[in-house]
Amino acid sequence: MYEVQILQNQKISTNIKNYLDETNFPILKQMKFMNEEENQNSFDGFNDLQMIYFFVHQKKDIKKVQTEDTKREYLRELLQFISILHENQEALNIDEHEVAIKYLKRRHIEAYQEYIATAPLGRNQQPYKVTTLSRKTVILKAFFKFLYKVGYTNENLCDGLLSSNVHRDDLPNRDMTYAEVQKLLEFYKDAPIQYGLILVLATTGIRIRELADARFKDLTCENGEYWLKVVGKRRKERDVYIFPYVFDAIVEYRKRRRLPIELNPLDESPLFTSFNNKKYGHAYLSKYMTKVLSRTGFDFLYLNGRNGIISPHHLRHFFAIYSAEQGADVFRIQQSLGHESIKTTMLYLDKKSKRKNNVAMQWKNKEAF
């Protein structure tokens, strides 16, 4: 099926598309069943790449289906893991006969983690951030647990993984103020495409993927109120409120794209389309909106560690913070954002909460001196 060795002089990402193809999964399942019929280990004869392929494509829940993006993320991390093992055997103190995962020891995993924590593998040739290391650790832990459970490895490599907990101070500051968002909207007031996208993101707090996947039929009017149904993580649906002036901006956007503007519960077309009237890919739309927000050149783009870059996620944080400033409680904000855990919502509101709860704010005479 796949060659055991990692392809040389070729970026791992070029292989991911082939691994996303599920065509070979039934073949591997048949190999597994044949092993079991002969009372052998289920995965006898499998190599590391086949184990990755099987792990990513196996059904883990009778109802839930992993999205292609989730599989892509797992493949990217696991293929990179194997690539680093093969390309850095000496640095990781791995003998040539030990490079296969089934022969790895805990000391090799510890060496691998130390390597990726210090090597210039991240953005701008910098070491990975704690949030990135944490994501990689979670994926590896799940993979190692699977390998040990099915008997592919003789020892639990999870025991060699150091925790990489993300603390609040490790998270990037994505807070935005009302005045900053207002400036962005003013900058694009005569550009219906950019203005409409920014306004929807800022007034609904929806994720960029939810915006890209929204369909025109998901926009409805009930009792004079406009609502947009979006599909969030784990395929959970929720309704977000669309202010009348935001609805008007959506109409102007669709007029510019020469799309129908009369609400239609049967219209499966995207709510927002690209310049050639195709559905936005969420990754493309995220990059596009980051460029749109960042090229305004405002001074605030260089405050709070932004380095001249504002992403659509900043607008999601703005929605949470501004909602809290208007008196919304954290539970309602959590529900509106589609967060599974209230802890995530609290992270959005952390700075505001600390200032609000500062004891100095309780001084009756705030100009005591």
Buried (B, 14 or more C-beta within 10 A) or exposed (E): EBEEEBEEEEEBEEBBEEBBEEEBBEEBEEBBEEBEEEEEEBBBEBBBBBBBBBBBBEEEEEEEEBEEEEBBBBBBBBBBBBBBBBEBBEEBEBEEEBBBBBEBBBEBBBBBBEBBBEBEBEEEEEBBBBEBBBBBBEBBBBBBEBBBEBEBBEEBBBEBBEEBEBEEEEBBBBBBBEEBBEBBBEBBEEEBBBBBBBBBBBBBBBBBBBBBBBBBBBBBEEEEEBBBBBBBEEEEEBEBEBBEEBBBBBBBBBEEBEBEEEEEEEBEBBBBBBEEEEBBEBEEBBBBBBEBBBEBEBEBBEEEEBEEEBBBBBBBBBBBBBBBEEEBEBEEBBEBBBBEEEEEBBBBBBBBEEEEEEEEEEEEEEEEE
